[in-house]
Amino acid sequence: MSEPNREMLLTERTQMGLTGTLAPAWCEFIRFCTDLKHGEIERLSIQDGLPVLAEVTKNKVKFHSRPPRGAAT
């Protein structure tokens, strides 16, 4: 097996675990993103093909404009 293919296989095994399921670190990252709903991740640290740290630096808050009180709609 060539070296790049061997490295890719090792990375896949690390990310998927030996059982063929998604590694717990990736599951936790996906859960984190789901809970975040809106925002930005400025940095994501990856070690050995797995997420280890995400830095959330800014949340966006959208204010919908409303007509002033008493204004005709």
C-alpha positions, -999 to +999 in steps of 0.1 A: +000+000+000+014+034-009+022+059+019-006+085+010-032+057+009-019+043+042-021+077+058-057+083+045-067+048+058-053+056+093-071+090+093-104+073+083-099+048+111-092+076+136-123+096+126-146+066+123-132+045+151-126+008+148-163+000+148-171+020+117-192+046+136-184+083+138-158+090+165-173+105+198-154+138+193-171+143+160-205+134+175-199+160+203-188+186+177-220+180+157-241+182+189-223+215+198-231+230+164-267+219+167-270+235+201-253+267+189-281+273+163-266+307+152-231+320+156-196+317+142-168+294+151-137+314+146-112+286+152-115+248+152-085+229+165-080+194+150-056+168+164-051+134+148-081+140+125-105+148+154-119+181+167-105+190+201-114+227+206-138+252+190-137+289+198-169+307+194-161+344+191-193+361+180-231+354+181-252+372+156-285+387+168-309+398+141-335+425+151-364+426+127-377+461+121-412+469+133-433+499+124-433+525+151-463+525+175-493+544+162-480+542+126-505+530+100-498+495+088 
